[in-house]
Amino acid sequence: MRFSVLVLFLTCFFLPGYSQSQTLQRPAARWIKADQDIRTAITRYDVPGASIMVIEHGRIVWTHAYGKRDIQHNLAVQMDTHFEIGSITKQFTAVSILQLRDAGKLKLDDPLSVYLPDAPHAKEVTLRNLLTHTSGLHDYLDGPPAEIDRLAALPISYHDLLSRVAAMPLDFPPGSQWSYSNTGYLLLGKVIEVVSGEPYRDYIQQRILNPLGMRNTFTTADESHLPNMAIGYRHENGVQAIAPFIDPSWGSSAGFLISTPEDLSRWDAALHGGKVVSPASYREMTTAFMTTKNGSADYGFGLFVDSMYGQPRVGHTGGAQGFTAADEYFPEQDTRIIALTNSGDKTPEAGETLTNIVFADLYPSIAANALKPATEENSLVTQAAGAAFRELQTGANYMHFSSRLKDKFAHGSGEKFKTSLSPYGPASAAIFRHTRLEGGYQWYDYLILFGPGVSIPFSVRMDQDGVVAGFSIG
């Protein structure tokens, strides 16, 4: 599929709420390289369409639209095309909770039972646990993909959604570990309604969207009325198809917003600039929660607080049936990259892939240094690790694995790894990161590369015969 450049603005303009510091003027070759690498990824992973925005030092310095928002009708993506943004919605939910906290209407360390006494495990988990995905509540969206597709096409009540997990025990003691759970943000949406006395949708409209002039942010319930709405796609058995419909009741405060890059840039500027919550509250949002068992959760309130290419990164991705999105801020470079796509494939997620590509092409020396192999590399282990990963992707022979693991692969797990890893395509390199001792074993940590913007952490431990006796992915 050929993709034409629809919009390319190399002039800069200020966003309200961002500081007006001087924008770094980049050589045109950097933008050309970014465009080429984006096109390569879009073609490799068969992404129908995307819109991308780059903001440096408070100025929009680059916008670019690619591909089709509607393949059947040959309609091109434009910069004002609407995309579902999935879990980026969680930032809006977190801000709403902080607004109510700052108004003295709730406390983050209150048990959930103060506001929702009948919720599952309400006396055990706090609002802070829900905000940081450390509650231990099971995710109501867990289940066989085909079953979720079938169920999610139909409206469902809040109580019926909760009933999917209400009888389940907590996955771990609250605060001890981190596990992403949409259930927490569904419950936070209900807390907002109880405390404010308003429906969640009305609250964010009146307290966030209207004051910030976000006229192009809606919910999935509005899609049929929007003339420039993208159609969502995903691959089924290797063939691109229109993604299944998901009823708005399944996303709600966990992920039912749709938007454009420009509207998200308004949101980001206001959030970063203290216009929707105080600077102190924003610092809370962007501070990673520390679990009692595993240390940093790499997650604050509605935002991941992690790193990419060795650089601090604050942001979130969003995934829906037919869409993936990413809105990522790199504080040391004062650079924000927003990518919205109508590809629902998760291996890899197109939104994050595109933001990674743009960052690497804007800061090539940083990216190159981050991908240098560590000095104590064992070449034989690296070769075995690379070969073992290829075998997981292809489901072939597993000659680089121990007999114990071969047996597990033969009884079903092999096909699962093949299904999840094969869409990435052939790896371009296995980059050695370091060794570590864990559980009495020496582990070798690698980063498997698949071309611009796409990588997977892969760790192995070897047995005395030089084959993989244990491994972890991600």
Secondary structure, 3 states (H helix, E strand, C coil): CCCCCCEEECCCEECCCCCCCCCCCCCHHHHHHHHHHHHHHHHHCCCCEEEEEEEECCEEEEEEEEEEEECCCCEECCCCCEEEEECCHHHHHHHHHHHHHHCCCCCCCCEHHHCCCCCCCCCCCEHHHHHHCCCCCCCCCCCCHHHHHHHHCCCCCHHHHHHCCCCCCCCCCCCCCCCCCHHHHHHHHHHHHHHHCCCHHHHHHHHHHCCCCCCCCEEHHHHHHCCCECCCEEEECCEEEECCCCCHHHCHHHHCEEECHHHHHHHHHHHHCCCCCCHHHHHHHCCCCEECCCEECCECCCCEEEEECCEEEEEEEEEECCEEEEEEEECCCCEEEEEEECECCECCEHHHHHHHHHHHHHCHHHHHHHCCCCCCCCHHHHHHHHHHHHHHHHCCCCCCECHHHHHHHHHHHHHHHHHHHHHHCCCCEEEEEEEEEECCEEEEEEEEECCCCCEEEEEEEECCCCCEEEEEEC
